[in-house]
Amino acid sequence: MDTAVDVLVALYLAVVVASIVIWVIMRWSHGEHIRPGLAYERAEALLRDVLTDAEYRQVGTYGYLDVRSPSHPARTYRVPHGPGRVAVHEGNMEVEQLCVAPVVWLPPGDIVLAHKLMIEGNEQEYLRRANHIRRLVPVKVSSGRTGA
């Protein structure tokens, strides 16, 4: 009698495990484990909520956000909406580029916000963590500069 019960329990467990494995495989095969579109949508919604209207228009129109330095009145950080280095402008010169990147993938909107919040929240720590590439290049001042 115990043997029959053991066989039924083993059979039941095998069916449960097989069902779970099939369910996981089906989800993975239909792409439900990764929803990059949803990540992009949420990042853009957060970007829209945090930025001013002028800042958000600048990102949409020019592909970057200008963030004013809290400690250097003549300095602006030009943060790209997408891959790229942050350009540091002082007056009408690009004086350096900064390489500061997340260690895991993030949607572009989240990266823009991370730069903005780090610069405004603790500029010295932001600069300490960045790799600096010195440059002296004249830049055109576009009408997209918000000064925010």
MARTI-354772 format. One record per residue: x negated, y, z negated of N, C-alpha, C, O in turn; residue in one letter. Coordinates in nm, 4 decimals. Layout:
N
n_px:n_py:n_pz:ca_px:ca_py:ca_pz:c_px:c_py:c_pz:o_px:o_py:o_pz:code
X:Y:Z:X:Y:Z:X:Y:Z:X:Y:Z:A
...
END
This chain:
148
n_px:n_py:n_pz:ca_px:ca_py:ca_pz:c_px:c_py:c_pz:o_px:o_py:o_pz:code
-0.0823:-0.1193:0.0000:0.0000:0.0000:0.0000:-0.0864:0.1254:0.0000:-0.0571:0.2213:0.0713:M
-0.1941:0.1247:-0.0808:-0.2825:0.2407:-0.0849:-0.3489:0.2631:0.0496:-0.3737:0.3778:0.0867:D
-0.3778:0.1602:0.1219:-0.4414:0.1728:0.2519:-0.3479:0.2433:0.3495:-0.3931:0.3282:0.4263:T
-0.2206:0.2109:0.3486:-0.1230:0.2743:0.4372:-0.1098:0.4226:0.4040:-0.1007:0.5053:0.4947:A
-0.1087:0.4572:0.2768:-0.0991:0.5968:0.2344:-0.2258:0.6715:0.2761:-0.2184:0.7845:0.3245:V
-0.3406:0.6092:0.2576:-0.4665:0.6715:0.2972:-0.4700:0.6985:0.4472:-0.5182:0.8031:0.4906:D
-0.4198:0.6058:0.5253:-0.4167:0.6223:0.6703:-0.3231:0.7362:0.7079:-0.3567:0.8175:0.7940:V
-0.2062:0.7434:0.6449:-0.1112:0.8519:0.6744:-0.1681:0.9884:0.6352:-0.1523:1.0857:0.7089:L
-0.2335:0.9956:0.5205:-0.2948:1.1217:0.4768:-0.4049:1.1632:0.5732:-0.4144:1.2799:0.6109:V
-0.4885:1.0670:0.6131:-0.5962:1.0974:0.7076:-0.5392:1.1422:0.8411:-0.5909:1.2357:0.9022:A
-0.4326:1.0764:0.8874:-0.3689:1.1143:1.0129:-0.3085:1.2539:1.0037:-0.3210:1.3337:1.0967:L
-0.2428:1.2836:0.8913:-0.1834:1.4148:0.8699:-0.2920:1.5240:0.8710:-0.2759:1.6277:0.9353:Y
-0.4015:1.4994:0.7998:-0.5109:1.5965:0.7968:-0.5722:1.6163:0.9353:-0.6071:1.7284:0.9723:L
-0.5852:1.5087:1.0114:-0.6400:1.5196:1.1466:-0.5498:1.6050:1.2349:-0.5996:1.6842:1.3150:A
-0.4200:1.5908:1.2220:-0.3251:1.6709:1.3007:-0.3337:1.8177:1.2604:-0.3319:1.9058:1.3464:V
-0.3430:1.8445:1.1308:-0.3534:1.9835:1.0837:-0.4813:2.0469:1.1354:-0.4782:2.1585:1.1874:V
-0.5943:1.9775:1.1221:-0.7221:2.0318:1.1690:-0.7193:2.0529:1.3201:-0.7655:2.1562:1.3685:V
-0.6660:1.9571:1.3949:-0.6573:1.9701:1.5400:-0.5692:2.0881:1.5789:-0.6003:2.1600:1.6738:A
-0.4600:2.1085:1.5068:-0.3707:2.2212:1.5359:-0.4416:2.3542:1.5136:-0.4276:2.4470:1.5932:S
-0.5176:2.3628:1.4050:-0.5917:2.4862:1.3758:-0.6967:2.5119:1.4840:-0.7108:2.6246:1.5316:I
-0.7697:2.4082:1.5223:-0.8722:2.4228:1.6256:-0.8095:2.4678:1.7571:-0.8624:2.5574:1.8229:V
-0.6988:2.4078:1.7959:-0.6303:2.4456:1.9203:-0.5815:2.5896:1.9125:-0.5935:2.6641:2.0098:I
-0.5268:2.6295:1.7987:-0.4783:2.7666:1.7812:-0.5931:2.8673:1.7969:-0.5780:2.9695:1.8639:W
-0.7083:2.8375:1.7343:-0.8246:2.9269:1.7442:-0.8743:2.9355:1.8882:-0.9037:3.0443:1.9376:V
-0.8836:2.8212:1.9553:-0.9297:2.8198:2.0944:-0.8346:2.8994:2.1830:-0.8795:2.9730:2.2708:I
-0.7065:2.8862:2.1617:-0.6084:2.9602:2.2421:-0.6223:3.1109:2.2201:-0.6161:3.1883:2.3156:M
-0.6407:3.1519:2.0973:-0.6575:3.2952:2.0695:-0.7827:3.3485:2.1363:-0.7792:3.4552:2.1977:R
-0.8934:3.2760:2.1255:-1.0186:3.3204:2.1861:-1.0081:3.3231:2.3372:-1.0603:3.4141:2.4016:W
-0.9418:3.2254:2.3938:-0.9331:3.2206:2.5396:-0.8446:3.3315:2.5951:-0.8572:3.3673:2.7122:S
-0.7566:3.3858:2.5144:-0.6706:3.4953:2.5586:-0.7245:3.6317:2.5163:-0.6568:3.7330:2.5336:H
-0.8450:3.6350:2.4615:-0.9088:3.7618:2.4276:-0.8527:3.8296:2.3049:-0.8764:3.9489:2.2857:G
-0.7796:3.7592:2.2213:-0.7198:3.8224:2.1046:-0.8203:3.8479:1.9937:-0.7896:3.9208:1.8994:E
-0.9399:3.7898:2.0022:-1.0404:3.8104:1.8989:-1.1081:3.9461:1.9132:-1.1618:3.9993:1.8160:H
-1.1060:4.0019:2.0328:-1.1697:4.1315:2.0573:-1.0679:4.2212:2.1272:-1.0088:4.1827:2.2281:I
-1.0484:4.3399:2.0733:-0.9573:4.4349:2.1349:-1.0286:4.5679:2.1510:-0.9972:4.6643:2.0813:R
-1.1263:4.5738:2.2442:-1.1986:4.7004:2.2573:-1.1067:4.8160:2.2954:-1.1303:4.9300:2.2553:P
-1.0026:4.7872:2.3722:-0.9095:4.8939:2.4085:-0.8463:4.9559:2.2865:-0.8307:5.0778:2.2792:G
-0.8099:4.8736:2.1911:-0.7504:4.9233:2.0675:-0.8511:5.0055:1.9882:-0.8158:5.1084:1.9307:L
-0.9764:4.9607:1.9847:-1.0806:5.0355:1.9140:-1.0996:5.1738:1.9773:-1.1105:5.2738:1.9064:A
-1.1036:5.1790:2.1112:-1.1160:5.3073:2.1801:-0.9973:5.3972:2.1480:-1.0147:5.5156:2.1192:Y
-0.8768:5.3411:2.1529:-0.7559:5.4197:2.1260:-0.7577:5.4773:1.9853:-0.7284:5.5953:1.9662:E
-0.7915:5.3958:1.8877:-0.7944:5.4424:1.7486:-0.9031:5.5472:1.7278:-0.8819:5.6452:1.6565:R
-1.0192:5.5271:1.7898:-1.1282:5.6244:1.7763:-1.0886:5.7579:1.8386:-1.1161:5.8636:1.7818:A
-1.0246:5.7533:1.9541:-0.9825:5.8788:2.0186:-0.8731:5.9485:1.9384:-0.8707:6.0713:1.9303:E
-0.7819:5.8703:1.8789:-0.6770:5.9304:1.7959:-0.7389:5.9991:1.6733:-0.6982:6.1093:1.6364:A
-0.8361:5.9342:1.6114:-0.9038:5.9940:1.4961:-0.9812:6.1184:1.5381:-0.9797:6.2193:1.4675:L
-1.0486:6.1120:1.6520:-1.1215:6.2274:1.7041:-1.0267:6.3449:1.7241:-1.0581:6.4585:1.6884:L
-0.9114:6.3161:1.7810:-0.8108:6.4207:1.8071:-0.7602:6.4815:1.6765:-0.7365:6.6021:1.6687:R
-0.7436:6.3977:1.5741:-0.6932:6.4467:1.4455:-0.7955:6.5306:1.3698:-0.7582:6.6252:1.3006:D
-0.9240:6.4974:1.3819:-1.0267:6.5646:1.3024:-1.0769:6.6924:1.3694:-1.1017:6.7919:1.3014:V
-1.0920:6.6907:1.5011:-1.1447:6.8084:1.5699:-1.0387:6.9162:1.5844:-0.9187:6.8887:1.5846:L
-1.0858:7.0393:1.5964:-0.9935:7.1482:1.6300:-0.9506:7.1313:1.7752:-1.0105:7.0528:1.8486:T
-0.8482:7.2037:1.8169:-0.8038:7.1970:1.9568:-0.9162:7.2363:2.0520:-0.9365:7.1721:2.1550:D
-0.9895:7.3428:2.0168:-1.0997:7.3891:2.1032:-1.2103:7.2844:2.1119:-1.2644:7.2603:2.2198:A
-1.2441:7.2226:2.0001:-1.3479:7.1197:2.0004:-1.3052:7.0000:2.0850:-1.3838:6.9472:2.1635:E
-1.1809:6.9582:2.0683:-1.1324:6.8420:2.1427:-1.1295:6.8716:2.2931:-1.1632:6.7851:2.3740:Y
-1.0896:6.9926:2.3303:-1.0915:7.0320:2.4721:-1.2338:7.0311:2.5257:-1.2574:6.9891:2.6390:R
-1.3291:7.0774:2.4447:-1.4691:7.0792:2.4874:-1.5178:6.9375:2.5164:-1.5839:6.9141:2.6176:Q
-1.4859:6.8439:2.4293:-1.5267:6.7042:2.4506:-1.4649:6.6508:2.5792:-1.5331:6.5857:2.6584:V
-1.3360:6.6779:2.6007:-1.2687:6.6287:2.7204:-1.3178:6.6935:2.8481:-1.3275:6.6273:2.9515:G
-1.3486:6.8210:2.8426:-1.3894:6.8951:2.9617:-1.5365:6.8765:2.9951:-1.5715:6.8533:3.1108:T
-1.6224:6.8864:2.8950:-1.7668:6.8871:2.9185:-1.8374:6.7567:2.8803:-1.9514:6.7340:2.9210:Y
-1.7706:6.6708:2.8025:-1.8323:6.5441:2.7647:-1.9270:6.5539:2.6465:-2.0070:6.4633:2.6232:G
-1.9186:6.6624:2.5723:-2.0017:6.6782:2.4534:-1.9311:6.7683:2.3539:-1.8352:6.8380:2.3870:Y
-1.9812:6.7651:2.2305:-1.9313:6.8528:2.1252:-2.0484:6.9320:2.0699:-2.1500:6.8741:2.0314:L
-2.0352:7.0628:2.0657:-2.1354:7.1485:2.0036:-2.1015:7.1621:1.8555:-1.9906:7.2012:1.8193:D
-2.1989:7.1290:1.7704:-2.1810:7.1385:1.6258:-2.2833:7.2381:1.5728:-2.4037:7.2183:1.5884:V
-2.2356:7.3443:1.5106:-2.3253:7.4462:1.4547:-2.3972:7.3934:1.3327:-2.3397:7.3225:1.2502:R
-2.5222:7.4287:1.3229:-2.6019:7.3920:1.2063:-2.5521:7.4687:1.0849:-2.5335:7.5902:1.0920:S
-2.5302:7.3993:0.9729:-2.4888:7.4716:0.8527:-2.6025:7.5517:0.7883:-2.5765:7.6427:0.7095:P
-2.7284:7.5188:0.8210:-2.8397:7.5863:0.7538:-2.9253:7.6731:0.8453:-3.0062:7.7519:0.7963:S
-2.9094:7.6606:0.9770:-2.9858:7.7418:1.0726:-2.8867:7.8110:1.1665:-2.8354:7.7478:1.2588:H
-2.8591:7.9395:1.1445:-2.7547:8.0089:1.2209:-2.7723:8.0048:1.3728:-2.6729:8.0069:1.4454:P
-2.8941:7.9991:1.4219:-2.9170:8.0009:1.5669:-2.9166:7.8606:1.6284:-2.9303:7.8472:1.7500:A
-2.9012:7.7574:1.5474:-2.9120:7.6189:1.5966:-2.7738:7.5572:1.6203:-2.6808:7.5736:1.5414:R
-2.7650:7.4850:1.7334:-2.6454:7.4080:1.7660:-2.6877:7.2691:1.8091:-2.7846:7.2527:1.8833:T
-2.6148:7.1694:1.7622:-2.6380:7.0308:1.8028:-2.5352:6.9957:1.9094:-2.4150:7.0099:1.8870:Y
-2.5815:6.9503:2.0243:-2.4919:6.9111:2.1336:-2.4813:6.7578:2.1323:-2.5735:6.6873:2.1734:R
-2.3672:6.7086:2.0842:-2.3439:6.5652:2.0655:-2.2689:6.5102:2.1867:-2.1586:6.5562:2.2165:V
-2.3269:6.4124:2.2574:-2.2585:6.3575:2.3747:-2.1443:6.2647:2.3345:-2.1514:6.1958:2.2327:P
-2.0398:6.2642:2.4154:-1.9283:6.1694:2.3972:-1.9605:6.0477:2.4826:-1.9117:6.0334:2.5947:H
-2.0420:5.9623:2.4282:-2.0918:5.8466:2.5014:-2.2388:5.8294:2.4702:-2.2926:5.8974:2.3827:G
-2.3044:5.7386:2.5413:-2.4461:5.7151:2.5121:-2.5307:5.8381:2.5402:-2.5004:5.9160:2.6306:P
-2.6350:5.8549:2.4638:-2.7267:5.9663:2.4880:-2.7781:6.0262:2.3597:-2.7283:5.9989:2.2505:G
-2.8785:6.1082:2.3762:-2.9400:6.1761:2.2624:-2.8655:6.3055:2.2317:-2.7985:6.3631:2.3174:R
-2.8792:6.3488:2.1082:-2.8229:6.4765:2.0650:-2.9246:6.5840:2.0982:-3.0396:6.5763:2.0550:V
-2.8832:6.6847:2.1748:-2.9721:6.7957:2.2108:-2.9627:6.9034:2.1032:-2.8538:6.9368:2.0567:A
-3.0775:6.9567:2.0645:-3.0820:7.0637:1.9650:-3.1129:7.1933:2.0380:-3.2190:7.2083:2.0984:V
-3.0189:7.2865:2.0315:-3.0339:7.4161:2.0980:-3.0574:7.5233:1.9933:-2.9897:7.5290:1.8906:H
-3.1557:7.6085:2.0221:-3.1784:7.7274:1.9410:-3.1816:7.8442:2.0376:-3.2714:7.8561:2.1209:E
-3.0823:7.9293:2.0247:-3.0656:8.0353:2.1238:-3.0304:7.9719:2.2571:-2.9377:7.8914:2.2667:G
-3.1064:8.0097:2.3607:-3.0790:7.9500:2.4927:-3.1888:7.8510:2.5326:-3.2183:7.8335:2.6509:N
-3.2486:7.7868:2.4322:-3.3521:7.6858:2.4570:-3.3123:7.5528:2.3925:-3.2608:7.5489:2.2808:M
-3.3373:7.4446:2.4655:-3.3279:7.3122:2.4048:-3.4652:7.2840:2.3455:-3.5632:7.2685:2.4184:E
-3.4717:7.2776:2.2127:-3.6015:7.2649:2.1466:-3.6387:7.1199:2.1168:-3.7566:7.0882:2.1010:V
-3.5412:7.0338:2.1093:-3.5684:6.8921:2.0893:-3.4435:6.8101:2.1149:-3.3328:6.8627:2.1261:E
-3.4647:6.6792:2.1238:-3.3547:6.5844:2.1304:-3.3701:6.4905:2.0124:-3.4810:6.4604:1.9684:Q
-3.2560:6.4449:1.9622:-3.2559:6.3544:1.8483:-3.1958:6.2210:1.8894:-3.0939:6.2155:1.9583:L
-3.2597:6.1153:1.8466:-3.2076:5.9818:1.8693:-3.1600:5.9284:1.7348:-3.2405:5.8913:1.6493:C
-3.0300:5.9252:1.7175:-2.9666:5.8731:1.5965:-2.8530:5.7853:1.6450:-2.7572:5.8350:1.7041:V
-2.8624:5.6548:1.6209:-2.7622:5.5637:1.6750:-2.7156:5.4649:1.5689:-2.7918:5.4287:1.4793:A
-2.5902:5.4215:1.5793:-2.5416:5.3193:1.4853:-2.6098:5.1849:1.5134:-2.6559:5.1596:1.6247:P
-2.6152:5.1009:1.4123:-2.6781:4.9700:1.4303:-2.5802:4.8666:1.4854:-2.6217:4.7576:1.5249:V
-2.4520:4.8989:1.4887:-2.3507:4.8120:1.5487:-2.2723:4.8944:1.6503:-2.2748:5.0174:1.6463:V
-2.2030:4.8268:1.7408:-2.1252:4.8961:1.8422:-2.0111:4.9733:1.7785:-1.9405:4.9226:1.6913:W
-1.9944:5.0965:1.8237:-1.8810:5.1800:1.7854:-1.8287:5.2476:1.9103:-1.9058:5.2750:2.0023:L
-1.6989:5.2752:1.9158:-1.6459:5.3514:2.0290:-1.7042:5.4932:2.0295:-1.7402:5.5458:1.9241:P
-1.7135:5.5544:2.1467:-1.7736:5.6886:2.1564:-1.7111:5.7917:2.0628:-1.7830:5.8730:2.0047:P
-1.5804:5.7900:2.0472:-1.5150:5.8871:1.9594:-1.5632:5.8770:1.8161:-1.5819:5.9790:1.7497:G
-1.5836:5.7547:1.7672:-1.6339:5.7360:1.6313:-1.7774:5.7853:1.6186:-1.8158:5.8385:1.5144:D
-1.8563:5.7682:1.7232:-1.9955:5.8135:1.7194:-2.0008:5.9666:1.7136:-2.0794:6.0231:1.6375:I
-1.9181:6.0328:1.7931:-1.9128:6.1797:1.7905:-1.8779:6.2278:1.6499:-1.9421:6.3184:1.5967:V
-1.7755:6.1664:1.5901:-1.7353:6.2074:1.4551:-1.8441:6.1794:1.3530:-1.8664:6.2604:1.2631:L
-1.9121:6.0667:1.3653:-2.0197:6.0350:1.2711:-2.1291:6.1424:1.2760:-2.1768:6.1880:1.1721:A
-2.1684:6.1822:1.3983:-2.2695:6.2888:1.4115:-2.2201:6.4178:1.3485:-2.2909:6.4796:1.2690:H
-2.0996:6.4581:1.3835:-2.0438:6.5840:1.3324:-2.0397:6.5839:1.1798:-2.0819:6.6803:1.1161:K
-1.9891:6.4760:1.1220:-1.9754:6.4709:0.9764:-2.1111:6.4635:0.9068:-2.1288:6.5219:0.7999:L
-2.2064:6.3928:0.9661:-2.3398:6.3867:0.9051:-2.4089:6.5225:0.9119:-2.4714:6.5657:0.8150:M
-2.3977:6.5899:1.0265:-2.4614:6.7215:1.0405:-2.4000:6.8199:0.9412:-2.4719:6.8902:0.8703:I
-2.2684:6.8247:0.9364:-2.2012:6.9202:0.8487:-2.2120:6.8816:0.7013:-2.2120:6.9688:0.6144:E
-2.2209:6.7531:0.6728:-2.2236:6.7075:0.5343:-2.3610:6.7062:0.4707:-2.3749:6.7396:0.3530:G
-2.4640:6.6679:0.5471:-2.6000:6.6610:0.4930:-2.6987:6.6668:0.6087:-2.7572:6.5662:0.6488:N
-2.7149:6.7863:0.6600:-2.7999:6.8071:0.7771:-2.9438:6.7604:0.7545:-3.0050:6.7034:0.8448:E
-2.9976:6.7836:0.6365:-3.1364:6.7442:0.6102:-3.1539:6.5929:0.6166:-3.2538:6.5446:0.6699:Q
-3.0591:6.5184:0.5635:-3.0665:6.3721:0.5702:-3.0492:6.3238:0.7140:-3.1157:6.2295:0.7569:E
-2.9602:6.3884:0.7875:-2.9401:6.3560:0.9291:-3.0720:6.3732:1.0058:-3.1116:6.2859:1.0830:Y
-3.1382:6.4849:0.9837:-3.2651:6.5113:1.0525:-3.3750:6.4156:1.0070:-3.4613:6.3778:1.0863:L
-3.3722:6.3766:0.8807:-3.4723:6.2836:0.8299:-3.4591:6.1462:0.8968:-3.5593:6.0803:0.9245:R
-3.3366:6.1042:0.9221:-3.3130:5.9723:0.9812:-3.3352:5.9698:1.1329:-3.3551:5.8627:1.1902:R
-3.3320:6.0837:1.1971:-3.3395:6.0905:1.3434:-3.4826:6.0725:1.3940:-3.5793:6.1084:1.3268:A
-3.4930:6.0162:1.5134:-3.6185:6.0193:1.5877:-3.6166:6.1486:1.6675:-3.5194:6.1779:1.7373:N
-3.7241:6.2259:1.6571:-3.7302:6.3581:1.7196:-3.8138:6.3524:1.8476:-3.9247:6.2990:1.8484:H
-3.7591:6.4078:1.9547:-3.8300:6.4195:2.0823:-3.8377:6.5695:2.1121:-3.7376:6.6315:2.1481:I
-3.9561:6.6264:2.0970:-3.9740:6.7713:2.1150:-3.9604:6.8105:2.2614:-4.0078:6.7397:2.3502:R
-3.8958:6.9229:2.2857:-3.8769:6.9772:2.4206:-3.8664:7.1281:2.4103:-3.8312:7.1821:2.3054:R
-3.8967:7.1946:2.5185:-3.8701:7.3380:2.5305:-3.8160:7.3598:2.6704:-3.8917:7.3793:2.7655:L
-3.6855:7.3562:2.6816:-3.6197:7.3648:2.8117:-3.5109:7.4714:2.8037:-3.4252:7.4655:2.7155:V
-3.5131:7.5680:2.8939:-3.4029:7.6657:2.8947:-3.2707:7.5955:2.9283:-3.2669:7.5044:3.0109:P
-3.1637:7.6391:2.8635:-3.0320:7.5815:2.8900:-2.9357:7.6913:2.9287:-2.9464:7.8058:2.8850:V
-2.8408:7.6521:3.0128:-2.7336:7.7442:3.0468:-2.6315:7.7393:2.9362:-2.5932:7.6311:2.8917:K
-2.5874:7.8533:2.8916:-2.4815:7.8581:2.7920:-2.3505:7.8493:2.8663:-2.3153:7.9396:2.9423:V
-2.2767:7.7390:2.8447:-2.1502:7.7194:2.9142:-2.0365:7.7789:2.8335:-2.0497:7.8064:2.7143:S
-1.9255:7.7977:2.9011:-1.8080:7.8466:2.8325:-1.7481:7.7397:2.7421:-1.6519:7.7660:2.6699:S
-1.8058:7.6166:2.7458:-1.7562:7.5086:2.6621:-1.8070:7.5157:2.5203:-1.7607:7.4406:2.4345:G
-1.9002:7.6032:2.4938:-1.9563:7.6115:2.3589:-1.8500:7.6698:2.2653:-1.7977:7.7792:2.2866:R
-1.8207:7.5923:2.1611:-1.7181:7.6371:2.0672:-1.7774:7.7072:1.9482:-1.7131:7.7919:1.8862:T
-1.9018:7.6716:1.9159:-1.9624:7.7329:1.7993:-1.9070:7.6785:1.6708:-1.9324:7.7349:1.5644:G
-1.8309:7.5692:1.6771:-1.7716:7.5127:1.5558:-1.8678:7.4213:1.4865:-1.8348:7.3646:1.3823:A
END
